[in-house]
Structures are given as structure tokens and as C-alpha cells.
Amino acid sequence: MAHPDPFAAIADPNRRFLLEELRRAPRTVNELSQGLPISRPAVSQHLKALLDSNLVSVKAEGTKRVYAINARGFDRLNLWLDQFWS
């Protein structure tokens, strides 16, 4: 299955903030929404875009969903960017 363009996913500043937070540690939607001036449902929508682009992963822990960086999802970004340093 093809994933949406990861560059489109990271074009949004809120999504980049979420990725920076997840780079530090896996977090729940509630934890992530504390650092943003947007609602929890909006954070969930941004996380879905990042999930669809394969940039984050999610795992259920009891009633919580914990999001984390999916390092393999960044391969497409890295391959494209690396051509400029070769």
C-alpha cells in the first residue's frame, strides 16, 4: 500500500511540533495537546496524517493510544534529501 507524501505531512508546523515532541519520547494525544494551541481532536487529526504517511506509529496501552516516531517511515525523506549531499 502506498503512503501519502511525507513532505506534505511535515509541511504543517503543528505536525512538525508533534514530531519533535515524539522524537523525545512516545506520548499520548493528551500529553501532546498540552504544548499546542489546538484542540485534542485537532491533534488526533494531525497524528492521523502522520500515521497515514508512516512517520509515526501507535500502540494501545490499556485505554490509551501511545504515539511514537516510526524511524523507517523517514526513509523516503532521507533518500530524497541525501541526493543533495552526495
VMD Tcl script that builds the backbone (N, CA, C; Angstrom):
set m [mol new atoms 258]
animate dup $m
set s [atomselect $m all]
$s set {name element resname resid chain x y z} {
  {N N MET 1 A 0.837 -1.182 0.000}
  {CA C MET 1 A 0.000 0.000 0.000}
  {C C MET 1 A 0.883 1.247 0.000}
  {N N ALA 2 A 0.570 2.182 -0.873}
  {CA C ALA 2 A 1.334 3.420 -0.944}
  {C C ALA 2 A 0.894 4.357 0.174}
  {N N HIS 3 A 1.852 5.070 0.711}
  {CA C HIS 3 A 1.564 6.033 1.768}
  {C C HIS 3 A 1.548 7.429 1.163}
  {N N PRO 4 A 0.726 8.324 1.716}
  {CA C PRO 4 A 0.726 9.711 1.240}
  {C C PRO 4 A 2.126 10.338 1.354}
  {N N ASP 5 A 2.309 11.403 0.616}
  {CA C ASP 5 A 3.593 12.098 0.561}
  {C C ASP 5 A 4.009 12.589 1.950}
  {N N PRO 6 A 5.150 12.101 2.464}
  {CA C PRO 6 A 5.592 12.548 3.791}
  {C C PRO 6 A 5.954 14.035 3.827}
  {N N PHE 7 A 6.374 14.591 2.686}
  {CA C PHE 7 A 6.691 16.014 2.661}
  {C C PHE 7 A 5.433 16.853 2.886}
  {N N ALA 8 A 4.312 16.409 2.349}
  {CA C ALA 8 A 3.050 17.115 2.590}
  {C C ALA 8 A 2.677 17.013 4.064}
  {N N ALA 9 A 2.941 15.860 4.657}
  {CA C ALA 9 A 2.604 15.672 6.071}
  {C C ALA 9 A 3.417 16.592 6.971}
  {N N ILE 10 A 4.673 16.810 6.654}
  {CA C ILE 10 A 5.509 17.641 7.529}
  {C C ILE 10 A 5.462 19.121 7.164}
  {N N ALA 11 A 4.671 19.472 6.159}
  {CA C ALA 11 A 4.560 20.884 5.771}
  {C C ALA 11 A 3.847 21.706 6.840}
  {N N ASP 12 A 3.020 21.063 7.627}
  {CA C ASP 12 A 2.264 21.769 8.658}
  {C C ASP 12 A 3.107 21.963 9.915}
  {N N PRO 13 A 3.198 23.182 10.444}
  {CA C PRO 13 A 4.025 23.430 11.632}
  {C C PRO 13 A 3.552 22.667 12.876}
  {N N ASN 14 A 2.247 22.442 13.003}
  {CA C ASN 14 A 1.765 21.667 14.151}
  {C C ASN 14 A 2.265 20.218 14.073}
  {N N ARG 15 A 2.294 19.663 12.889}
  {CA C ARG 15 A 2.787 18.291 12.725}
  {C C ARG 15 A 4.281 18.214 12.995}
  {N N ARG 16 A 5.012 19.226 12.580}
  {CA C ARG 16 A 6.450 19.233 12.877}
  {C C ARG 16 A 6.669 19.308 14.385}
  {N N PHE 17 A 5.852 20.097 15.081}
  {CA C PHE 17 A 5.940 20.164 16.543}
  {C C PHE 17 A 5.669 18.784 17.147}
  {N N LEU 18 A 4.642 18.110 16.664}
  {CA C LEU 18 A 4.321 16.772 17.171}
  {C C LEU 18 A 5.489 15.817 16.953}
  {N N LEU 19 A 6.106 15.875 15.786}
  {CA C LEU 19 A 7.256 15.009 15.515}
  {C C LEU 19 A 8.420 15.328 16.453}
  {N N GLU 20 A 8.653 16.601 16.697}
  {CA C GLU 20 A 9.736 16.980 17.622}
  {C C GLU 20 A 9.460 16.462 19.022}
  {N N GLU 21 A 8.219 16.542 19.460}
  {CA C GLU 21 A 7.860 16.030 20.785}
  {C C GLU 21 A 8.005 14.508 20.841}
  {N N LEU 22 A 7.566 13.838 19.788}
  {CA C LEU 22 A 7.657 12.377 19.764}
  {C C LEU 22 A 9.096 11.897 19.634}
  {N N ARG 23 A 9.948 12.721 19.071}
  {CA C ARG 23 A 11.370 12.361 18.984}
  {C C ARG 23 A 11.966 12.230 20.381}
  {N N ARG 24 A 11.465 13.009 21.311}
  {CA C ARG 24 A 11.962 12.969 22.690}
  {C C ARG 24 A 11.472 11.736 23.443}
  {N N ALA 25 A 10.193 11.361 23.197}
  {CA C ALA 25 A 9.618 10.204 23.892}
  {C C ALA 25 A 8.229 9.918 23.334}
  {N N PRO 26 A 7.801 8.662 23.360}
  {CA C PRO 26 A 6.418 8.347 22.969}
  {C C PRO 26 A 5.438 9.065 23.893}
  {N N ARG 27 A 4.293 9.465 23.343}
  {CA C ARG 27 A 3.325 10.237 24.123}
  {C C ARG 27 A 1.895 9.930 23.680}
  {N N THR 28 A 0.966 10.252 24.554}
  {CA C THR 28 A -0.459 10.145 24.240}
  {C C THR 28 A -0.937 11.454 23.611}
  {N N VAL 29 A -2.152 11.422 23.067}
  {CA C VAL 29 A -2.747 12.637 22.497}
  {C C VAL 29 A -2.874 13.712 23.570}
  {N N ASN 30 A -3.305 13.324 24.755}
  {CA C ASN 30 A -3.444 14.311 25.835}
  {C C ASN 30 A -2.117 14.981 26.149}
  {N N GLU 31 A -1.048 14.206 26.220}
  {CA C GLU 31 A 0.277 14.782 26.503}
  {C C GLU 31 A 0.717 15.698 25.373}
  {N N LEU 32 A 0.477 15.293 24.143}
  {CA C LEU 32 A 0.885 16.111 23.000}
  {C C LEU 32 A 0.078 17.400 22.887}
  {N N SER 33 A -1.189 17.342 23.228}
  {CA C SER 33 A -2.035 18.522 23.064}
  {C C SER 33 A -1.699 19.630 24.059}
  {N N GLN 34 A -0.989 19.305 25.130}
  {CA C GLN 34 A -0.632 20.315 26.122}
  {C C GLN 34 A 0.299 21.381 25.558}
  {N N GLY 35 A 1.080 21.056 24.544}
  {CA C GLY 35 A 2.024 22.028 24.008}
  {C C GLY 35 A 1.531 22.787 22.794}
  {N N LEU 36 A 0.276 22.569 22.422}
  {CA C LEU 36 A -0.241 23.195 21.208}
  {C C LEU 36 A -1.483 24.034 21.491}
  {N N PRO 37 A -1.668 25.101 20.716}
  {CA C PRO 37 A -2.863 25.942 20.895}
  {C C PRO 37 A -4.059 25.417 20.091}
  {N N ILE 38 A -4.150 24.097 19.919}
  {CA C ILE 38 A -5.256 23.493 19.175}
  {C C ILE 38 A -5.894 22.412 20.053}
  {N N SER 39 A -7.086 21.993 19.684}
  {CA C SER 39 A -7.840 21.035 20.489}
  {C C SER 39 A -7.266 19.616 20.369}
  {N N ARG 40 A -7.663 18.768 21.294}
  {CA C ARG 40 A -7.250 17.362 21.244}
  {C C ARG 40 A -7.739 16.691 19.959}
  {N N PRO 41 A -8.994 16.948 19.524}
  {CA C PRO 41 A -9.416 16.341 18.251}
  {C C PRO 41 A -8.542 16.787 17.067}
  {N N ALA 42 A -8.104 18.041 17.085}
  {CA C ALA 42 A -7.224 18.524 16.017}
  {C C ALA 42 A -5.875 17.820 16.082}
  {N N VAL 43 A -5.353 17.611 17.290}
  {CA C VAL 43 A -4.094 16.875 17.445}
  {C C VAL 43 A -4.267 15.463 16.888}
  {N N SER 44 A -5.398 14.838 17.177}
  {CA C SER 44 A -5.663 13.495 16.659}
  {C C SER 44 A -5.686 13.480 15.132}
  {N N GLN 45 A -6.264 14.511 14.530}
  {CA C GLN 45 A -6.299 14.590 13.064}
  {C C GLN 45 A -4.889 14.744 12.492}
  {N N HIS 46 A -4.067 15.552 13.141}
  {CA C HIS 46 A -2.684 15.714 12.689}
  {C C HIS 46 A -1.914 14.400 12.841}
  {N N LEU 47 A -2.148 13.699 13.942}
  {CA C LEU 47 A -1.476 12.408 14.145}
  {C C LEU 47 A -1.918 11.398 13.094}
  {N N LYS 48 A -3.184 11.445 12.691}
  {CA C LYS 48 A -3.651 10.542 11.645}
  {C C LYS 48 A -2.917 10.808 10.333}
  {N N ALA 49 A -2.707 12.068 10.005}
  {CA C ALA 49 A -1.961 12.399 8.787}
  {C C ALA 49 A -0.531 11.861 8.871}
  {N N LEU 50 A 0.079 11.968 10.050}
  {CA C LEU 50 A 1.437 11.444 10.231}
  {C C LEU 50 A 1.437 9.917 10.198}
  {N N LEU 51 A 0.404 9.302 10.738}
  {CA C LEU 51 A 0.271 7.837 10.675}
  {C C LEU 51 A 0.106 7.380 9.230}
  {N N ASP 52 A -0.771 8.062 8.489}
  {CA C ASP 52 A -1.012 7.704 7.090}
  {C C ASP 52 A 0.247 7.844 6.247}
  {N N SER 53 A 1.117 8.755 6.619}
  {CA C SER 53 A 2.391 8.956 5.911}
  {C C SER 53 A 3.487 8.050 6.449}
  {N N ASN 54 A 3.142 7.225 7.427}
  {CA C ASN 54 A 4.069 6.246 8.002}
  {C C ASN 54 A 5.202 6.892 8.796}
  {N N LEU 55 A 4.996 8.120 9.275}
  {CA C LEU 55 A 6.034 8.808 10.032}
  {C C LEU 55 A 5.935 8.550 11.535}
  {N N VAL 56 A 4.764 8.131 11.991}
  {CA C VAL 56 A 4.596 7.754 13.394}
  {C C VAL 56 A 3.895 6.402 13.464}
  {N N SER 57 A 4.020 5.777 14.606}
  {CA C SER 57 A 3.314 4.523 14.874}
  {C C SER 57 A 2.478 4.726 16.127}
  {N N VAL 58 A 1.540 3.836 16.341}
  {CA C VAL 58 A 0.676 3.932 17.516}
  {C C VAL 58 A 0.502 2.542 18.103}
  {N N LYS 59 A 0.429 2.498 19.430}
  {CA C LYS 59 A 0.237 1.230 20.117}
  {C C LYS 59 A -0.726 1.462 21.270}
  {N N ALA 60 A -1.623 0.512 21.433}
  {CA C ALA 60 A -2.601 0.600 22.517}
  {C C ALA 60 A -1.966 0.106 23.812}
  {N N GLU 61 A -2.137 0.899 24.857}
  {CA C GLU 61 A -1.707 0.516 26.204}
  {C C GLU 61 A -2.902 0.724 27.113}
  {N N GLY 62 A -3.659 -0.342 27.337}
  {CA C GLY 62 A -4.897 -0.210 28.093}
  {C C GLY 62 A -5.879 0.619 27.296}
  {N N THR 63 A -6.368 1.696 27.883}
  {CA C THR 63 A -7.316 2.563 27.185}
  {C C THR 63 A -6.626 3.701 26.441}
  {N N LYS 64 A -5.311 3.771 26.543}
  {CA C LYS 64 A -4.554 4.858 25.896}
  {C C LYS 64 A -3.942 4.377 24.589}
  {N N ARG 65 A -3.767 5.336 23.686}
  {CA C ARG 65 A -3.028 5.090 22.450}
  {C C ARG 65 A -1.747 5.916 22.552}
  {N N VAL 66 A -0.628 5.244 22.471}
  {CA C VAL 66 A 0.664 5.908 22.624}
  {C C VAL 66 A 1.316 6.001 21.248}
  {N N TYR 67 A 1.666 7.236 20.874}
  {CA C TYR 67 A 2.275 7.509 19.572}
  {C C TYR 67 A 3.782 7.616 19.721}
  {N N ALA 68 A 4.489 7.172 18.678}
  {CA C ALA 68 A 5.952 7.214 18.672}
  {C C ALA 68 A 6.427 7.458 17.244}
  {N N ILE 69 A 7.661 7.910 17.126}
  {CA C ILE 69 A 8.291 8.084 15.821}
  {C C ILE 69 A 8.479 6.718 15.170}
  {N N ASN 70 A 8.207 6.653 13.876}
  {CA C ASN 70 A 8.494 5.456 13.090}
  {C C ASN 70 A 9.708 5.784 12.222}
  {N N ALA 71 A 10.879 5.434 12.693}
  {CA C ALA 71 A 12.124 5.813 12.005}
  {C C ALA 71 A 12.154 5.316 10.561}
  {N N ARG 72 A 11.629 4.137 10.313}
  {CA C ARG 72 A 11.623 3.611 8.932}
  {C C ARG 72 A 10.769 4.467 8.001}
  {N N GLY 73 A 9.789 5.139 8.548}
  {CA C GLY 73 A 8.938 5.997 7.737}
  {C C GLY 73 A 9.668 7.213 7.183}
  {N N PHE 74 A 10.791 7.541 7.782}
  {CA C PHE 74 A 11.572 8.690 7.317}
  {C C PHE 74 A 12.530 8.328 6.191}
  {N N ASP 75 A 12.584 7.060 5.802}
  {CA C ASP 75 A 13.495 6.634 4.737}
  {C C ASP 75 A 13.267 7.393 3.440}
  {N N ARG 76 A 11.989 7.569 3.050}
  {CA C ARG 76 A 11.711 8.293 1.795}
  {C C ARG 76 A 12.222 9.724 1.859}
  {N N LEU 77 A 12.028 10.374 3.002}
  {CA C LEU 77 A 12.520 11.741 3.162}
  {C C LEU 77 A 14.045 11.773 3.088}
  {N N ASN 78 A 14.678 10.848 3.799}
  {CA C ASN 78 A 16.140 10.809 3.835}
  {C C ASN 78 A 16.738 10.525 2.463}
  {N N LEU 79 A 16.154 9.587 1.732}
  {CA C LEU 79 A 16.676 9.262 0.403}
  {C C LEU 79 A 16.631 10.475 -0.512}
  {N N TRP 80 A 15.525 11.198 -0.476}
  {CA C TRP 80 A 15.402 12.361 -1.335}
  {C C TRP 80 A 16.375 13.462 -0.915}
  {N N LEU 81 A 16.470 13.716 0.378}
  {CA C LEU 81 A 17.358 14.771 0.867}
  {C C LEU 81 A 18.829 14.430 0.680}
  {N N ASP 82 A 19.181 13.157 0.833}
  {CA C ASP 82 A 20.590 12.744 0.716}
  {C C ASP 82 A 21.187 13.041 -0.655}
  {N N GLN 83 A 20.368 13.111 -1.690}
  {CA C GLN 83 A 20.910 13.381 -3.027}
  {C C GLN 83 A 21.582 14.745 -3.098}
  {N N PHE 84 A 21.240 15.648 -2.202}
  {CA C PHE 84 A 21.831 16.974 -2.225}
  {C C PHE 84 A 23.171 17.040 -1.500}
  {N N TRP 85 A 23.529 15.973 -0.803}
  {CA C TRP 85 A 24.815 15.929 -0.111}
  {C C TRP 85 A 25.755 14.910 -0.716}
  {N N SER 86 A 25.351 14.281 -1.804}
  {CA C SER 86 A 26.200 13.279 -2.463}
  {C C SER 86 A 27.192 13.913 -3.395}
}
mol reanalyze $m
mol bondsrecalc $m
mol representation Tube
mol addrep $m
